[in-house]
Amino acid sequence: MTEVLWNHLTAAELRDLAAEDAVVLLPVGATEQHGPHLPTGVDDFLAAEVCLRAARLAAPRTPVVVAPSVWSGLSEHHMAFGGTLTLSLTTLHALLRDLCRSILRAGFSRILIVNGHGGNMTALRALTTELTVELSARIASTDYFSVSRDVVRDALDTQDGLMHACEGETSMMLAAHPELVRHAYVPDAHGPAITLPAESTDPIHMAVPFGEITPSGVAGHGDAATAEKGERMLSGLARALADIVADDPWKP
């Protein structure tokens, strides 16, 4: 199997991949509470998992590298639960700028930021524009769970998209990292349905602490999760992301 992880490759191997104009996938997640049944690293782990799978699928068609993941994002709304690490918007901007600049200085010219956290969505759309201008480079962004909404919707029984510590996220964790799921708490892992802020149709936006939405820290039905649903989602989303990478999102 072709090695695609940046930190598993040597500098010489990375120089060769840069000379082949490889696409660099940069997973960006979060470290925040995910209810009583899931670890705080869910968004980081799942973004990295989909990137790894997608890179392995795309590698026979186009050179691709997966950079080490950014494990913290914008999670202020989860801070009251404890266990959460958050960045300010200016810190996230500076961190991504320095990482993208490093990738470019290593010889690469195409970077796709792959987000795994709903709270990062709006910021990353704006930051993609800023970074493209600041670095005069081909930089794009997506959310791993948005590359094929049909895959997500068709795999799940109680929701059409991801929520938080929900049927979707719990299923994917059961498929990818079952040893990290607190299985005894899954039957009680449920809460109100939500819409991710970036996808809301509300006419105004305001900051709402997550504890005011769901005291359990769960939105949706984690209790409906299965590893089989999770594998369907991970496989389908990875295929969709691989197709995007292989087709070159910067192509006219």
C-alpha positions as CSV (number, residue, x, y, z in Angstrom):
1,M,0.0,0.0,0.0
2,T,1.3,3.4,-0.9
3,E,2.3,5.5,2.1
4,V,0.3,8.7,2.3
5,L,0.9,10.1,5.8
6,W,3.2,13.1,5.9
7,N,4.8,12.1,9.2
8,H,5.4,8.5,8.0
9,L,7.4,9.7,5.0
10,T,11.0,10.9,4.8
11,A,11.9,14.4,3.7
12,A,13.3,13.0,0.5
13,E,10.0,11.2,-0.2
14,L,8.0,14.3,0.4
15,R,10.3,16.3,-1.9
16,D,9.5,13.7,-4.6
17,L,5.8,14.0,-4.0
18,A,6.0,17.8,-4.1
19,A,7.8,17.5,-7.5
20,E,4.8,15.4,-8.7
21,D,2.4,18.2,-7.6
22,A,0.8,16.1,-4.9
23,V,-2.4,17.4,-3.2
24,V,-1.9,17.9,0.5
25,L,-4.9,17.1,2.7
26,L,-4.9,19.0,6.0
27,P,-7.4,17.6,8.5
28,V,-8.8,20.2,10.9
29,G,-10.9,19.0,13.9
30,A,-11.5,19.9,17.5
31,T,-11.0,18.5,21.0
32,E,-14.2,19.0,22.9
33,Q,-16.9,17.2,24.9
34,H,-18.9,14.6,23.0
35,G,-21.3,13.4,25.7
36,P,-20.7,10.7,28.2
37,H,-20.1,7.9,25.6
38,L,-17.5,9.4,23.2
39,P,-14.0,10.8,23.7
40,T,-13.1,14.4,23.2
41,G,-11.1,13.7,20.0
42,V,-14.0,12.6,17.8
43,D,-13.8,15.5,15.3
44,D,-10.1,15.2,15.0
45,F,-10.1,11.4,14.7
46,L,-12.9,11.3,12.1
47,A,-11.5,14.0,9.9
48,A,-8.2,12.3,9.9
49,E,-9.8,8.9,9.2
50,V,-11.7,10.1,6.2
51,C,-8.6,11.9,4.8
52,L,-6.5,8.7,5.2
53,R,-9.0,6.5,3.5
54,A,-9.6,9.0,0.7
55,A,-5.8,9.5,0.1
56,R,-5.3,5.7,-0.2
57,L,-8.2,5.5,-2.7
58,A,-7.0,8.5,-4.7
59,A,-3.3,7.6,-4.7
60,P,-3.5,5.3,-7.8
61,R,-4.9,8.2,-9.7
62,T,-3.0,11.2,-8.4
63,P,-0.3,11.8,-5.8
64,V,-1.6,12.8,-2.4
65,V,-0.3,13.4,1.1
66,V,-2.2,13.6,4.4
67,A,-0.7,16.2,6.8
68,P,-0.8,15.7,10.5
69,S,-4.2,16.9,11.8
70,V,-5.0,20.1,13.6
71,W,-6.6,18.8,16.7
72,S,-8.1,22.0,18.1
73,G,-10.6,24.4,16.6
74,L,-13.3,26.8,17.6
75,S,-15.1,25.2,20.5
76,E,-16.0,28.0,22.9
77,H,-19.6,26.9,23.0
78,H,-18.6,23.6,24.7
79,M,-16.3,25.0,27.3
80,A,-18.8,24.8,30.2
81,F,-18.8,21.0,30.0
82,G,-15.1,20.7,30.7
83,G,-12.7,18.6,28.8
84,T,-12.6,21.0,25.9
85,L,-9.7,22.8,24.3
86,T,-10.5,25.9,22.2
87,L,-8.7,28.4,20.0
88,S,-9.5,32.0,19.2
89,L,-10.3,32.8,15.6
90,T,-7.1,34.8,15.3
91,T,-5.1,31.9,16.6
92,L,-6.7,29.4,14.2
93,H,-6.0,31.8,11.4
94,A,-2.3,32.2,12.4
95,L,-1.9,28.5,12.9
96,L,-3.4,27.6,9.5
97,R,-1.3,30.3,7.8
98,D,1.9,28.9,9.3
99,L,1.0,25.3,8.5
100,C,0.0,26.1,4.9
101,R,3.1,28.3,4.5
102,S,5.3,25.4,5.7
103,I,3.6,23.0,3.2
104,L,4.2,25.4,0.4
105,R,7.8,25.9,1.4
106,A,8.2,22.1,1.3
107,G,7.4,22.4,-2.4
108,F,3.7,21.6,-2.6
109,S,1.3,23.9,-4.3
110,R,-2.2,22.5,-3.7
111,I,-3.7,22.3,-0.2
112,L,-7.2,21.0,0.7
113,I,-8.2,21.7,4.3
114,V,-10.7,19.0,5.4
115,N,-12.8,20.1,8.4
116,G,-14.3,17.7,10.9
117,H,-16.1,20.2,13.3
118,G,-19.3,22.0,12.8
119,G,-18.1,25.0,14.8
120,N,-15.2,25.5,12.3
121,M,-17.4,25.6,9.2
122,T,-18.2,29.3,8.9
123,A,-14.7,30.4,9.9
124,L,-12.9,28.1,7.5
125,R,-14.9,29.4,4.5
126,A,-13.7,32.9,5.3
127,L,-10.2,31.8,6.1
128,T,-9.8,29.9,2.9
129,T,-10.2,33.2,1.0
130,E,-7.8,35.0,3.3
131,L,-5.1,32.3,3.1
132,T,-5.5,32.0,-0.7
133,V,-4.7,35.8,-1.0
134,E,-2.1,36.0,1.8
135,L,-0.1,33.0,0.5
136,S,-0.8,33.4,-3.3
137,A,-1.5,29.7,-3.4
138,R,-4.1,27.2,-4.4
139,I,-5.9,26.5,-1.1
140,A,-9.4,25.1,-0.7
141,S,-11.5,23.7,2.1
142,T,-14.4,21.3,2.6
143,D,-16.1,19.4,5.5
144,Y,-15.6,15.7,5.3
145,F,-19.3,15.2,6.2
146,S,-20.4,17.5,3.4
147,V,-18.6,15.9,0.4
148,S,-21.6,13.6,-0.1
149,R,-24.7,14.5,1.9
150,D,-26.5,11.5,0.3
151,V,-24.0,9.1,1.9
152,V,-24.7,10.5,5.3
153,R,-28.5,10.7,4.9
154,D,-28.8,7.2,3.4
155,A,-26.8,5.5,6.1
156,L,-28.8,6.9,9.0
157,D,-32.3,6.2,10.5
158,T,-33.0,9.1,12.8
159,Q,-31.3,12.1,11.1
160,D,-30.4,13.5,7.7
161,G,-27.0,15.0,8.6
162,L,-24.5,15.0,11.5
163,M,-25.4,16.7,14.8
164,H,-23.2,16.1,17.8
165,A,-22.2,12.8,19.5
166,C,-25.2,11.6,17.4
167,E,-26.2,8.5,15.4
168,G,-23.7,9.5,12.7
169,E,-20.6,10.4,14.8
170,T,-21.2,7.5,17.2
171,S,-21.6,5.0,14.3
172,M,-18.3,6.2,12.7
173,M,-16.5,6.0,16.0
174,L,-17.9,2.4,16.5
175,A,-16.5,1.6,13.1
176,A,-13.1,3.4,13.3
177,H,-12.3,3.4,17.0
178,P,-14.6,1.1,18.9
179,E,-12.1,0.8,21.8
180,L,-12.7,4.5,22.6
181,V,-16.5,4.3,22.8
182,R,-17.9,4.0,26.3
183,H,-20.4,1.3,25.3
184,A,-22.2,1.2,28.6
185,Y,-23.4,4.8,28.1
186,V,-24.5,4.5,24.5
187,P,-28.1,3.5,25.3
188,D,-28.6,6.8,27.1
189,A,-26.8,9.0,24.5
190,H,-29.6,11.1,23.0
191,G,-30.7,14.7,23.0
192,P,-32.6,17.2,20.9
193,A,-32.1,17.5,17.2
194,I,-30.0,20.5,15.9
195,T,-28.9,22.1,12.7
196,L,-25.2,22.9,12.3
197,P,-24.9,26.7,12.6
198,A,-23.4,27.1,9.1
199,E,-26.4,25.3,7.7
200,S,-29.1,27.2,9.7
201,T,-31.8,29.1,7.9
202,D,-32.5,31.3,11.0
203,P,-32.5,35.0,10.1
204,I,-30.1,36.0,12.8
205,H,-27.1,34.3,14.5
206,M,-26.2,34.5,18.2
207,A,-23.8,32.7,20.4
208,V,-25.5,30.0,22.4
209,P,-23.6,27.8,24.9
210,F,-24.2,24.1,24.0
211,G,-25.3,23.3,27.5
212,E,-28.4,25.5,26.9
213,I,-29.3,23.3,23.9
214,T,-28.6,19.9,25.5
215,P,-27.6,19.3,29.1
216,S,-26.2,15.9,28.2
217,G,-23.8,17.3,25.6
218,V,-25.5,15.1,23.0
219,A,-27.6,16.3,20.1
220,G,-29.4,13.6,18.1
221,H,-29.6,9.8,18.7
222,G,-26.3,8.2,19.6
223,D,-28.3,5.4,20.9
224,A,-29.3,4.5,17.3
225,A,-25.7,4.0,16.2
226,T,-24.1,0.9,14.8
227,A,-20.7,0.1,13.5
228,E,-22.2,-1.0,10.2
229,K,-23.7,2.5,9.6
230,G,-20.4,4.0,10.5
231,E,-18.5,1.9,8.0
232,R,-21.0,2.8,5.3
233,M,-20.5,6.5,6.0
234,L,-16.7,6.4,6.3
235,S,-16.3,4.3,3.1
236,G,-18.8,6.5,1.1
237,L,-17.4,9.8,2.3
238,A,-13.8,8.7,1.6
239,R,-14.8,7.6,-1.9
240,A,-16.4,11.0,-2.5
241,L,-13.4,12.9,-1.2
242,A,-11.0,10.8,-3.2
243,D,-13.0,11.6,-6.4
244,I,-12.8,15.3,-5.6
245,V,-9.0,15.1,-5.1
246,A,-8.4,13.0,-8.2
247,D,-10.5,15.4,-10.3
248,D,-8.5,18.4,-9.1
249,P,-10.8,21.0,-7.4
250,W,-8.7,23.9,-8.9
251,K,-9.2,22.7,-12.4
252,P,-10.9,25.4,-14.6
